[in-house]
């Protein structure tokens, strides 16, 4: 099988792409899931805005992939990459869910994926911007976005009551829903939350559970620091 190229950087969205690659690589033999090549993108040099990359992702953001097994088919947006890879290669639904025979659970996974992209991701991103990148500190903006992130974390906290993972019967099972959300919540330190572990004990336990996975530990180091 031809390798898949992953264009990425060490951001939450880049990390989730690396995690799904490494999880699939660990779950299936190379005859089922191909190896992949990492092409680091130098965001500090605005490499993601160069013409060659815009042909891969016209939005000029990472991550993106090019699948050599399917005519160099290109996919951008981190959640779209996760869904594409599991649709094409996770035939035993080790990380995803069967949309035909288990449509309700599959729908639940999509709901939590979209919850991240419609809520925690953009809100926490704004916290980072106004704390680290804005030319002036605007307390109102910082508080507004931090309060919304805290509210969204509370939604996840409630969801994880008596559960180990976001989706699946019983206590749930580790899946694409967790992979998609984990890197963002794992960077909760950007948000001013006193005593995170006691404020969100279920979320804290969930983070520890996922961080303990050797595959995740490896993926968080992709791409390697130069």
NUVEX-587885 format. One record per residue (C-alpha): residue number from 1; x, y, z. Coordinates in Angstrom, 2 decimals, padded with zeros to 5 digits. Example, Ala and Ser with C-alpha at 12.3 -4.5 7.8 and 13.67 -1.06 7.14 Angstrom:
% residues 2
{pos->1; px->012.30; py->-004.50; pz->007.80} .
{pos->2; px->013.67; py->-001.06; pz->007.14} .
***
This chain:
% residues 226
{pos->1; px->000.00; py->000.00; pz->000.00} .
{pos->2; px->001.13; py->003.54; pz->-000.72} .
{pos->3; px->001.83; py->005.80; pz->002.26} .
{pos->4; px->-000.49; py->008.61; pz->003.25} .
{pos->5; px->001.07; py->012.02; pz->003.71} .
{pos->6; px->000.08; py->014.00; pz->006.80} .
{pos->7; px->000.75; py->017.73; pz->006.68} .
{pos->8; px->000.69; py->018.92; pz->010.24} .
{pos->9; px->002.04; py->020.94; pz->013.15} .
{pos->10; px->001.87; py->020.58; pz->016.92} .
{pos->11; px->-001.53; py->022.15; pz->017.55} .
{pos->12; px->-004.63; py->020.49; pz->019.04} .
{pos->13; px->-006.03; py->019.86; pz->015.57} .
{pos->14; px->-002.70; py->018.56; pz->014.36} .
{pos->15; px->-002.43; py->016.28; pz->017.38} .
{pos->16; px->-005.82; py->014.69; pz->016.82} .
{pos->17; px->-004.78; py->013.80; pz->013.26} .
{pos->18; px->-001.55; py->012.22; pz->014.54} .
{pos->19; px->-003.51; py->010.27; pz->017.16} .
{pos->20; px->-005.94; py->008.75; pz->014.66} .
{pos->21; px->-003.03; py->007.74; pz->012.42} .
{pos->22; px->-001.14; py->006.11; pz->015.28} .
{pos->23; px->-004.24; py->004.40; pz->016.69} .
{pos->24; px->-005.12; py->002.91; pz->013.29} .
{pos->25; px->-001.50; py->001.89; pz->012.77} .
{pos->26; px->-001.57; py->000.06; pz->016.12} .
{pos->27; px->-004.97; py->-001.52; pz->015.46} .
{pos->28; px->-004.36; py->-002.93; pz->011.97} .
{pos->29; px->-001.51; py->-004.60; pz->010.05} .
{pos->30; px->000.20; py->-002.63; pz->007.24} .
{pos->31; px->-001.72; py->-004.67; pz->004.68} .
{pos->32; px->-004.91; py->-003.04; pz->005.99} .
{pos->33; px->-003.80; py->000.38; pz->007.15} .
{pos->34; px->-000.85; py->001.88; pz->005.27} .
{pos->35; px->002.09; py->003.61; pz->006.84} .
{pos->36; px->002.13; py->007.38; pz->006.71} .
{pos->37; px->004.66; py->010.11; pz->006.14} .
{pos->38; px->004.70; py->013.27; pz->008.24} .
{pos->39; px->005.37; py->016.54; pz->006.46} .
{pos->40; px->005.80; py->019.20; pz->009.16} .
{pos->41; px->004.40; py->022.60; pz->008.28} .
{pos->42; px->006.30; py->025.64; pz->009.56} .
{pos->43; px->003.44; py->027.81; pz->010.72} .
{pos->44; px->005.81; py->030.42; pz->012.11} .
{pos->45; px->006.94; py->030.98; pz->008.52} .
{pos->46; px->003.34; py->030.92; pz->007.20} .
{pos->47; px->004.16; py->027.86; pz->005.12} .
{pos->48; px->000.49; py->026.87; pz->005.31} .
{pos->49; px->-000.35; py->029.92; pz->003.19} .
{pos->50; px->002.05; py->029.08; pz->000.37} .
{pos->51; px->000.60; py->028.27; pz->-003.06} .
{pos->52; px->001.65; py->024.61; pz->-003.01} .
{pos->53; px->-000.16; py->024.00; pz->000.28} .
{pos->54; px->-003.27; py->025.93; pz->-000.75} .
{pos->55; px->-003.71; py->023.32; pz->-003.48} .
{pos->56; px->-004.07; py->020.76; pz->-000.70} .
{pos->57; px->-006.15; py->022.91; pz->001.64} .
{pos->58; px->-007.52; py->026.11; pz->000.11} .
{pos->59; px->-008.18; py->027.40; pz->003.63} .
{pos->60; px->-004.47; py->027.38; pz->004.42} .
{pos->61; px->-004.74; py->025.50; pz->007.72} .
{pos->62; px->-003.35; py->022.28; pz->009.12} .
{pos->63; px->-003.85; py->019.36; pz->009.27} .
{pos->64; px->-004.39; py->017.97; pz->005.80} .
{pos->65; px->-003.67; py->014.63; pz->004.16} .
{pos->66; px->-003.02; py->013.18; pz->000.73} .
{pos->67; px->-003.93; py->009.51; pz->000.32} .
{pos->68; px->-001.69; py->007.78; pz->-002.21} .
{pos->69; px->-003.94; py->004.72; pz->-002.16} .
{pos->70; px->-006.82; py->006.69; pz->-003.62} .
{pos->71; px->-005.21; py->008.75; pz->-006.34} .
{pos->72; px->-003.65; py->011.22; pz->-003.88} .
{pos->73; px->-007.13; py->012.15; pz->-002.66} .
{pos->74; px->-006.82; py->015.16; pz->-000.37} .
{pos->75; px->-008.70; py->015.81; pz->002.85} .
{pos->76; px->-008.54; py->018.88; pz->005.09} .
{pos->77; px->-010.20; py->019.74; pz->008.42} .
{pos->78; px->-009.18; py->017.54; pz->011.34} .
{pos->79; px->-012.58; py->015.96; pz->011.98} .
{pos->80; px->-013.02; py->015.26; pz->008.27} .
{pos->81; px->-009.64; py->013.50; pz->008.31} .
{pos->82; px->-010.69; py->011.36; pz->011.28} .
{pos->83; px->-013.97; py->010.41; pz->009.61} .
{pos->84; px->-012.31; py->009.76; pz->006.24} .
{pos->85; px->-009.61; py->007.49; pz->007.66} .
{pos->86; px->-012.04; py->005.46; pz->009.75} .
{pos->87; px->-014.49; py->005.19; pz->006.85} .
{pos->88; px->-011.80; py->003.94; pz->004.49} .
{pos->89; px->-009.62; py->001.83; pz->006.77} .
{pos->90; px->-011.38; py->001.03; pz->010.08} .
{pos->91; px->-013.49; py->-001.75; pz->008.61} .
{pos->92; px->-013.77; py->-003.56; pz->011.95} .
{pos->93; px->-014.95; py->-000.38; pz->013.71} .
{pos->94; px->-012.24; py->-000.56; pz->016.33} .
{pos->95; px->-012.26; py->003.22; pz->016.69} .
{pos->96; px->-015.42; py->004.23; pz->014.86} .
{pos->97; px->-018.99; py->002.96; pz->014.82} .
{pos->98; px->-021.04; py->001.19; pz->012.18} .
{pos->99; px->-023.43; py->003.74; pz->010.59} .
{pos->100; px->-025.52; py->000.97; pz->009.04} .
{pos->101; px->-025.94; py->-001.52; pz->011.88} .
{pos->102; px->-025.45; py->000.88; pz->014.80} .
{pos->103; px->-026.70; py->004.23; pz->013.49} .
{pos->104; px->-027.64; py->005.66; pz->016.89} .
{pos->105; px->-024.17; py->005.24; pz->018.38} .
{pos->106; px->-022.62; py->006.52; pz->015.16} .
{pos->107; px->-024.86; py->009.59; pz->015.40} .
{pos->108; px->-023.82; py->010.14; pz->019.02} .
{pos->109; px->-020.18; py->010.10; pz->017.95} .
{pos->110; px->-020.88; py->012.71; pz->015.28} .
{pos->111; px->-022.75; py->014.86; pz->017.79} .
{pos->112; px->-019.75; py->015.00; pz->020.15} .
{pos->113; px->-017.39; py->015.62; pz->017.25} .
{pos->114; px->-019.51; py->018.57; pz->016.11} .
{pos->115; px->-019.88; py->019.74; pz->019.72} .
{pos->116; px->-016.11; py->020.17; pz->019.88} .
{pos->117; px->-015.90; py->022.00; pz->016.58} .
{pos->118; px->-018.87; py->024.25; pz->017.28} .
{pos->119; px->-017.95; py->024.97; pz->020.89} .
{pos->120; px->-014.78; py->024.08; pz->022.78} .
{pos->121; px->-012.43; py->024.43; pz->019.80} .
{pos->122; px->-013.34; py->027.94; pz->018.67} .
{pos->123; px->-014.05; py->029.27; pz->022.17} .
{pos->124; px->-010.79; py->027.98; pz->023.62} .
{pos->125; px->-008.99; py->029.24; pz->020.54} .
{pos->126; px->-010.29; py->032.73; pz->021.28} .
{pos->127; px->-009.05; py->032.46; pz->024.85} .
{pos->128; px->-005.59; py->031.70; pz->023.50} .
{pos->129; px->-005.75; py->034.59; pz->021.06} .
{pos->130; px->-006.80; py->037.23; pz->023.56} .
{pos->131; px->-004.33; py->036.00; pz->026.17} .
{pos->132; px->-001.29; py->035.48; pz->023.96} .
{pos->133; px->-001.66; py->037.18; pz->020.58} .
{pos->134; px->-003.89; py->040.23; pz->020.96} .
{pos->135; px->-001.95; py->043.52; pz->020.87} .
{pos->136; px->-003.76; py->044.64; pz->024.02} .
{pos->137; px->-005.36; py->042.83; pz->026.93} .
{pos->138; px->-009.14; py->043.05; pz->026.86} .
{pos->139; px->-010.45; py->041.63; pz->030.16} .
{pos->140; px->-014.05; py->041.48; pz->028.93} .
{pos->141; px->-013.11; py->039.32; pz->025.93} .
{pos->142; px->-010.92; py->037.00; pz->027.99} .
{pos->143; px->-013.62; py->036.51; pz->030.63} .
{pos->144; px->-016.35; py->036.02; pz->028.04} .
{pos->145; px->-014.53; py->033.22; pz->026.24} .
{pos->146; px->-013.15; py->031.63; pz->029.42} .
{pos->147; px->-016.63; py->031.50; pz->030.94} .
{pos->148; px->-017.99; py->029.82; pz->027.83} .
{pos->149; px->-015.19; py->027.24; pz->027.80} .
{pos->150; px->-015.89; py->026.48; pz->031.46} .
{pos->151; px->-019.58; py->026.00; pz->030.64} .
{pos->152; px->-018.71; py->023.65; pz->027.79} .
{pos->153; px->-016.35; py->021.68; pz->030.03} .
{pos->154; px->-019.28; py->021.29; pz->032.43} .
{pos->155; px->-021.31; py->019.71; pz->029.62} .
{pos->156; px->-018.52; py->017.17; pz->029.09} .
{pos->157; px->-018.25; py->016.64; pz->032.85} .
{pos->158; px->-021.93; py->015.70; pz->032.99} .
{pos->159; px->-021.61; py->013.44; pz->029.97} .
{pos->160; px->-018.75; py->011.53; pz->031.60} .
{pos->161; px->-020.69; py->010.87; pz->034.81} .
{pos->162; px->-020.52; py->007.07; pz->035.27} .
{pos->163; px->-018.71; py->006.80; pz->031.93} .
{pos->164; px->-015.10; py->006.20; pz->030.92} .
{pos->165; px->-015.52; py->007.54; pz->027.39} .
{pos->166; px->-017.87; py->009.84; pz->025.52} .
{pos->167; px->-019.70; py->007.35; pz->023.32} .
{pos->168; px->-020.69; py->003.71; pz->023.39} .
{pos->169; px->-022.92; py->001.48; pz->025.53} .
{pos->170; px->-022.40; py->001.18; pz->029.25} .
{pos->171; px->-019.33; py->003.11; pz->030.31} .
{pos->172; px->-018.52; py->003.76; pz->026.67} .
{pos->173; px->-015.44; py->002.81; pz->024.67} .
{pos->174; px->-012.47; py->004.77; pz->023.41} .
{pos->175; px->-013.35; py->006.09; pz->019.97} .
{pos->176; px->-013.11; py->008.84; pz->017.39} .
{pos->177; px->-015.26; py->011.05; pz->019.63} .
{pos->178; px->-012.60; py->011.00; pz->022.35} .
{pos->179; px->-009.72; py->011.36; pz->019.89} .
{pos->180; px->-011.36; py->014.43; pz->018.37} .
{pos->181; px->-011.94; py->016.21; pz->021.69} .
{pos->182; px->-008.96; py->015.13; pz->023.77} .
{pos->183; px->-006.17; py->017.40; pz->022.42} .
{pos->184; px->-008.19; py->020.56; pz->023.04} .
{pos->185; px->-009.25; py->019.70; pz->026.58} .
{pos->186; px->-005.75; py->018.41; pz->027.29} .
{pos->187; px->-004.62; py->022.03; pz->026.90} .
{pos->188; px->-007.05; py->023.35; pz->029.50} .
{pos->189; px->-004.22; py->025.22; pz->031.24} .
{pos->190; px->-004.79; py->028.14; pz->028.85} .
{pos->191; px->-008.12; py->028.69; pz->030.63} .
{pos->192; px->-008.03; py->030.16; pz->034.13} .
{pos->193; px->-009.62; py->027.29; pz->036.06} .
{pos->194; px->-008.79; py->026.97; pz->039.74} .
{pos->195; px->-008.44; py->023.33; pz->040.86} .
{pos->196; px->-009.29; py->021.77; pz->037.48} .
{pos->197; px->-009.11; py->018.21; pz->038.84} .
{pos->198; px->-011.71; py->018.85; pz->041.53} .
{pos->199; px->-013.88; py->021.17; pz->039.44} .
{pos->200; px->-014.11; py->018.65; pz->036.61} .
{pos->201; px->-013.22; py->015.27; pz->038.19} .
{pos->202; px->-014.79; py->013.17; pz->035.44} .
{pos->203; px->-013.03; py->015.15; pz->032.71} .
{pos->204; px->-009.76; py->014.97; pz->034.65} .
{pos->205; px->-010.02; py->011.17; pz->034.94} .
{pos->206; px->-010.86; py->010.94; pz->031.23} .
{pos->207; px->-007.77; py->012.97; pz->030.33} .
{pos->208; px->-005.55; py->010.79; pz->032.51} .
{pos->209; px->-007.04; py->007.67; pz->030.94} .
{pos->210; px->-006.26; py->008.83; pz->027.41} .
{pos->211; px->-002.85; py->010.29; pz->028.26} .
{pos->212; px->-001.89; py->006.87; pz->029.66} .
{pos->213; px->-002.24; py->005.26; pz->026.23} .
{pos->214; px->001.27; py->004.67; pz->024.80} .
{pos->215; px->-000.01; py->005.36; pz->021.28} .
{pos->216; px->-001.34; py->008.74; pz->022.38} .
{pos->217; px->001.92; py->009.60; pz->024.12} .
{pos->218; px->003.77; py->008.87; pz->020.87} .
{pos->219; px->001.29; py->010.86; pz->018.76} .
{pos->220; px->001.58; py->013.95; pz->020.95} .
{pos->221; px->005.22; py->014.15; pz->019.86} .
{pos->222; px->004.33; py->014.31; pz->016.15} .
{pos->223; px->005.80; py->016.19; pz->014.42} .
{pos->224; px->009.02; py->016.03; pz->016.40} .
{pos->225; px->010.35; py->019.37; pz->017.59} .
{pos->226; px->013.10; py->020.69; pz->015.36} .
***
